[in-house]
Amino acid sequence: MIPCVENVVMNPVISRRGYLLVLEQGSSHWTRRFVVVRRPYMLFYRSARDAVERSVINLSTAVVEYSADKQVCYL
């Protein structure tokens, strides 16, 4: 087997950064995570001082699904 590997270059410019509430997989509660958007990736950290990327989403292949029962409403 020969794997197919694609090199996608991460932009050094930070488009957006800040805290985001994320629904943890296999859980029903929201967790606050620090997020940095460097096109084409969204990088997740535990806090703003965390040096280790905990999760990465490739935004060029991402699909957004909406669920009304998981929606959080702030007043």
MDAnalysis code that builds the backbone (N, CA, C; Angstrom):
import MDAnalysis as mda
import numpy as np

u = mda.Universe.empty(225, n_residues=75, atom_resindex=np.repeat(np.arange(75), 3), trajectory=True)
u.add_TopologyAttr("name", ["N", "CA", "C"] * 75)
u.add_TopologyAttr("resid", np.arange(1, 76))
u.add_TopologyAttr("resname", ["MET", "ILE", "PRO", "CYS", "VAL", "GLU", "ASN", "VAL", "VAL", "MET", "ASN", "PRO", "VAL", "ILE", "SER", "ARG", "ARG", "GLY", "TYR", "LEU", "LEU", "VAL", "LEU", "GLU", "GLN", "GLY", "SER", "SER", "HIS", "TRP", "THR", "ARG", "ARG", "PHE", "VAL", "VAL", "VAL", "ARG", "ARG", "PRO", "TYR", "MET", "LEU", "PHE", "TYR", "ARG", "SER", "ALA", "ARG", "ASP", "ALA", "VAL", "GLU", "ARG", "SER", "VAL", "ILE", "ASN", "LEU", "SER", "THR", "ALA", "VAL", "VAL", "GLU", "TYR", "SER", "ALA", "ASP", "LYS", "GLN", "VAL", "CYS", "TYR", "LEU"])
u.atoms.positions = np.array([
    [0.838, -1.181, 0.000],
    [0.000, 0.000, 0.000],
    [0.880, 1.239, 0.000],
    [0.522, 2.191, -0.822],
    [1.221, 3.471, -0.859],
    [0.236, 4.549, -0.416],
    [0.517, 5.230, 0.687],
    [-0.420, 6.255, 1.166],
    [-0.377, 7.495, 0.279],
    [-1.488, 8.159, 0.206],
    [-1.582, 9.422, -0.536],
    [-1.446, 10.556, 0.474],
    [-0.380, 11.323, 0.367],
    [-0.114, 12.403, 1.308],
    [-0.158, 13.726, 0.559],
    [-0.898, 14.662, 1.118],
    [-1.010, 15.989, 0.509],
    [-0.401, 17.006, 1.453],
    [0.502, 17.822, 0.966],
    [1.122, 18.861, 1.775],
    [0.326, 20.148, 1.614],
    [-0.326, 20.569, 2.700],
    [-1.086, 21.814, 2.689],
    [-0.330, 22.795, 3.574],
    [0.095, 23.896, 2.991],
    [0.896, 24.874, 3.719],
    [-0.010, 25.738, 4.587],
    [0.371, 25.885, 5.865],
    [-0.378, 26.702, 6.799],
    [0.086, 28.147, 6.683],
    [-0.848, 29.049, 6.569],
    [-0.557, 30.471, 6.478],
    [0.020, 30.950, 7.814],
    [1.126, 31.694, 7.816],
    [1.699, 32.184, 9.068],
    [0.876, 33.305, 9.704],
    [-0.038, 33.889, 8.945],
    [-0.855, 34.990, 9.453],
    [-2.066, 34.437, 10.203],
    [-2.296, 34.940, 11.414],
    [-3.452, 34.529, 12.206],
    [-4.636, 35.375, 11.786],
    [-5.688, 34.729, 11.255],
    [-6.891, 35.441, 10.821],
    [-7.753, 35.832, 12.010],
    [-7.976, 34.899, 12.907],
    [-8.798, 35.123, 14.098],
    [-8.234, 34.286, 15.239],
    [-8.475, 34.742, 16.477],
    [-8.129, 33.948, 17.657],
    [-9.020, 34.385, 18.799],
    [-9.292, 33.448, 19.700],
    [-10.147, 33.735, 20.841],
    [-10.750, 32.463, 21.389],
    [-11.618, 32.623, 22.377],
    [-12.246, 31.471, 23.019],
    [-13.549, 31.108, 22.315],
    [-13.827, 29.815, 22.277],
    [-14.994, 29.269, 21.605],
    [-15.552, 28.141, 22.461],
    [-16.878, 28.063, 22.576],
    [-17.496, 26.936, 23.273],
    [-17.640, 25.791, 22.296],
    [-17.118, 24.625, 22.682],
    [-17.083, 23.450, 21.809],
    [-17.824, 22.314, 22.504],
    [-18.705, 21.653, 21.771],
    [-19.389, 20.467, 22.289],
    [-18.438, 19.294, 22.160],
    [-17.989, 18.771, 23.294],
    [-17.031, 17.672, 23.287],
    [-17.675, 16.406, 22.741],
    [-16.914, 15.653, 21.969],
    [-17.415, 14.419, 21.371],
    [-17.729, 13.400, 22.465],
    [-18.890, 12.787, 22.379],
    [-19.301, 11.776, 23.356],
    [-19.782, 12.379, 24.660],
    [-20.037, 13.678, 24.677],
    [-20.466, 14.359, 25.889],
    [-21.637, 15.269, 25.567],
    [-22.323, 15.721, 26.609],
    [-23.453, 16.621, 26.390],
    [-23.188, 18.006, 26.971],
    [-21.927, 18.307, 27.301],
    [-21.634, 19.631, 27.847],
    [-20.635, 20.388, 26.966],
    [-20.677, 21.700, 27.074],
    [-19.833, 22.581, 26.283],
    [-18.567, 22.908, 27.056],
    [-17.434, 22.956, 26.350],
    [-16.139, 23.243, 26.947],
    [-15.536, 24.465, 26.270],
    [-14.949, 25.346, 27.060],
    [-14.322, 26.548, 26.518],
    [-12.914, 26.194, 26.040],
    [-12.646, 26.457, 24.758],
    [-11.335, 26.177, 24.156],
    [-10.814, 27.433, 23.468],
    [-9.496, 27.610, 23.466],
    [-8.869, 28.704, 22.752],
    [-8.634, 28.250, 21.323],
    [-9.054, 29.080, 20.356],
    [-9.004, 28.713, 18.948],
    [-8.208, 29.753, 18.170],
    [-7.369, 29.271, 17.252],
    [-6.614, 30.134, 16.339],
    [-6.949, 29.689, 14.923],
    [-7.302, 30.655, 14.055],
    [-7.573, 30.342, 12.654],
    [-6.389, 30.820, 11.831],
    [-5.698, 29.860, 11.254],
    [-4.623, 30.098, 10.288],
    [-5.017, 29.323, 9.048],
    [-5.431, 30.041, 8.035],
    [-5.972, 29.382, 6.850],
    [-5.011, 28.365, 6.285],
    [-5.463, 27.205, 5.952],
    [-6.836, 26.710, 5.947],
    [-7.192, 25.896, 7.198],
    [-6.562, 26.156, 8.338],
    [-6.784, 25.344, 9.534],
    [-7.378, 26.140, 10.685],
    [-8.122, 25.434, 11.550],
    [-8.567, 25.954, 12.827],
    [-7.883, 25.094, 13.882],
    [-7.063, 25.711, 14.722],
    [-6.267, 25.004, 15.723],
    [-6.884, 25.210, 17.101],
    [-7.032, 24.128, 17.853],
    [-7.647, 24.182, 19.177],
    [-6.590, 23.968, 20.260],
    [-6.668, 24.783, 21.310],
    [-5.784, 24.688, 22.465],
    [-6.647, 24.672, 23.726],
    [-6.097, 24.235, 24.838],
    [-6.844, 24.252, 26.107],
    [-6.969, 25.665, 26.655],
    [-5.932, 26.488, 26.450],
    [-5.948, 27.883, 26.899],
    [-5.066, 28.705, 25.968],
    [-5.044, 30.009, 26.178],
    [-4.245, 30.897, 25.337],
    [-2.750, 30.663, 25.540],
    [-2.359, 30.132, 26.688],
    [-0.941, 29.879, 26.990],
    [-0.478, 28.475, 26.638],
    [-1.395, 27.629, 26.197],
    [-1.061, 26.250, 25.847],
    [-0.214, 26.236, 24.570],
    [0.914, 25.552, 24.588],
    [1.815, 25.502, 23.430],
    [1.528, 24.308, 22.518],
    [0.699, 23.375, 22.985],
    [0.422, 22.152, 22.227],
    [-0.948, 22.247, 21.565],
    [-0.984, 21.999, 20.263],
    [-2.260, 21.967, 19.537],
    [-3.000, 20.698, 19.943],
    [-4.210, 20.845, 20.467],
    [-4.982, 19.690, 20.937],
    [-5.836, 19.078, 19.840],
    [-6.209, 19.909, 18.852],
    [-7.024, 19.426, 17.752],
    [-6.864, 20.382, 16.574],
    [-7.063, 19.858, 15.363],
    [-6.934, 20.661, 14.143],
    [-8.091, 20.313, 13.216],
    [-8.711, 21.336, 12.621],
    [-9.747, 21.131, 11.615],
    [-9.283, 21.792, 10.328],
    [-9.318, 21.056, 9.232],
    [-9.001, 21.605, 7.922],
    [-10.272, 22.261, 7.388],
    [-10.295, 23.584, 7.348],
    [-11.498, 24.317, 6.960],
    [-11.817, 24.199, 5.478],
    [-10.833, 23.853, 4.658],
    [-11.099, 23.728, 3.223],
    [-11.935, 22.495, 2.904],
    [-11.985, 21.524, 3.806],
    [-12.785, 20.316, 3.584],
    [-13.894, 20.151, 4.619],
    [-14.096, 21.152, 5.477],
    [-15.082, 21.047, 6.557],
    [-16.499, 21.234, 6.040],
    [-17.436, 20.539, 6.688],
    [-18.858, 20.658, 6.389],
    [-19.557, 21.029, 7.690],
    [-20.403, 22.053, 7.652],
    [-21.103, 22.518, 8.848],
    [-22.473, 21.874, 8.900],
    [-22.788, 21.261, 10.053],
    [-24.105, 20.681, 10.278],
    [-24.741, 21.409, 11.452],
    [-26.012, 21.728, 11.333],
    [-26.728, 22.480, 12.350],
    [-27.731, 21.584, 13.050],
    [-27.756, 21.670, 14.380],
    [-28.714, 20.912, 15.171],
    [-29.355, 21.867, 16.174],
    [-30.653, 22.080, 16.074],
    [-31.346, 23.028, 16.932],
    [-31.312, 22.623, 18.400],
    [-31.292, 21.325, 18.694],
    [-31.284, 20.880, 20.082],
    [-29.932, 21.079, 20.770],
    [-28.864, 21.323, 20.031],
    [-27.541, 21.556, 20.605],
    [-27.197, 23.046, 20.680],
    [-28.116, 23.896, 20.297],
    [-27.882, 25.330, 20.230],
    [-27.798, 25.940, 21.630],
    [-26.853, 26.874, 21.811],
    [-26.711, 27.620, 23.060],
    [-27.184, 29.037, 22.791],
    [-27.998, 29.559, 23.657],
    [-28.531, 30.907, 23.476],
    [-28.077, 31.789, 24.629],
    [-27.474, 32.921, 24.310],
    [-27.048, 33.884, 25.321],
    [-27.988, 35.069, 25.297],
    [-28.391, 35.521, 26.463],
    [-29.283, 36.683, 26.554],
    [-28.538, 37.881, 27.050],
])
